[in-house]
Amino acid sequence: MIHLLLFLVALLSFGALMAGLPRHQGPLLHRMLPIQPSKRLRVVGWIGLALGYGLAMLAFGGGYGTLVWLGACTLGLLAVILLLAFRTQARRHPR
């Protein structure tokens, strides 16, 4: 169960980081956000990553917690990248 929680934290954190970047706001949100909300999304993303790492450390200890957290980050980032790729592809080829 903790693995699923760590994956969700990583997914939401990387999603917030991606939504905070102006380059990705068009394909993801279909509009550009003002500067302040973009900065807040990036801060929330970094805080989420730090909290997830802390949660992994509490649950599994130092060595194994880092390994589990890196695995969750890899899966979360892969899901976010695939989401962005599919959104960009769908935007290029409307049906």
RAGI-V935021 format. One record per residue. N is the residue number from 1. RES is the residue in one letter. SS is DSSP state (H for helix, E for strand, L for the rest). PHI is phi in radians with two decimals (* if undefined). PSI is psi as a letter, one per 20 degrees, with the letter a starting at -180 (none if undefined). Layout:
# RAGI-V935021
<<N & RES & SS & PHI & PSI> <N & RES & SS & PHI & PSI>>
This chain:
# RAGI-V935021
<<1 & M & L & * & h> <2 & I & H & -1.16 & h> <3 & H & H & -1.14 & g> <4 & L & H & -1.13 & g> <5 & L & H & -1.09 & g> <6 & L & H & -1.13 & h> <7 & F & H & -1.09 & g> <8 & L & H & -1.14 & h> <9 & V & H & -1.11 & g> <10 & A & H & -1.13 & g> <11 & L & H & -1.08 & g> <12 & L & H & -1.18 & h> <13 & S & H & -1.17 & g> <14 & F & H & -1.21 & h> <15 & G & H & -1.11 & g> <16 & A & H & -1.16 & g> <17 & L & H & -1.08 & g> <18 & M & H & -1.18 & g> <19 & A & H & -1.19 & h> <20 & G & L & -1.43 & i> <21 & L & L & -1.62 & p> <22 & P & H & -1.01 & h> <23 & R & H & -1.10 & h> <24 & H & H & -1.76 & i> <25 & Q & H & -1.21 & h> <26 & G & H & -1.08 & g> <27 & P & H & -1.14 & h> <28 & L & H & -1.49 & g> <29 & L & H & -1.81 & i> <30 & H & L & 1.12 & k> <31 & R & L & -2.88 & r> <32 & M & L & -1.73 & p> <33 & L & L & -1.54 & q> <34 & P & L & -1.12 & r> <35 & I & H & -1.11 & g> <36 & Q & H & -1.09 & g> <37 & P & H & -1.09 & h> <38 & S & H & -1.12 & g> <39 & K & H & -1.11 & g> <40 & R & H & -1.12 & g> <41 & L & H & -1.10 & g> <42 & R & H & -1.16 & g> <43 & V & H & -1.13 & g> <44 & V & H & -1.09 & h> <45 & G & H & -1.08 & g> <46 & W & H & -1.17 & h> <47 & I & H & -1.14 & g> <48 & G & H & -1.07 & g> <49 & L & H & -1.12 & g> <50 & A & H & -1.15 & g> <51 & L & H & -1.17 & h> <52 & G & H & -1.12 & g> <53 & Y & H & -1.11 & g> <54 & G & H & -1.10 & h> <55 & L & H & -1.11 & g> <56 & A & H & -1.14 & h> <57 & M & H & -1.13 & g> <58 & L & H & -1.15 & h> <59 & A & H & -1.37 & h> <60 & F & H & -2.13 & i> <61 & G & L & 1.58 & a> <62 & G & H & -1.16 & f> <63 & G & H & -1.22 & g> <64 & Y & H & -1.26 & h> <65 & G & H & -1.10 & g> <66 & T & H & -1.11 & g> <67 & L & H & -1.10 & g> <68 & V & H & -1.13 & g> <69 & W & H & -1.16 & g> <70 & L & H & -1.13 & h> <71 & G & H & -1.14 & g> <72 & A & H & -1.13 & h> <73 & C & H & -1.13 & h> <74 & T & H & -1.10 & g> <75 & L & H & -1.18 & g> <76 & G & H & -1.13 & g> <77 & L & H & -1.18 & h> <78 & L & H & -1.07 & g> <79 & A & H & -1.11 & g> <80 & V & H & -1.17 & g> <81 & I & H & -1.13 & g> <82 & L & H & -1.13 & h> <83 & L & H & -1.05 & g> <84 & L & H & -1.13 & h> <85 & A & H & -1.13 & g> <86 & F & H & -1.22 & h> <87 & R & H & -1.16 & h> <88 & T & H & -1.19 & g> <89 & Q & H & -1.14 & g> <90 & A & H & -1.15 & h> <91 & R & H & -1.27 & h> <92 & R & H & -1.29 & h> <93 & H & L & -2.10 & m> <94 & P & L & -1.22 & q> <95 & R & L & -1.75 & none>>
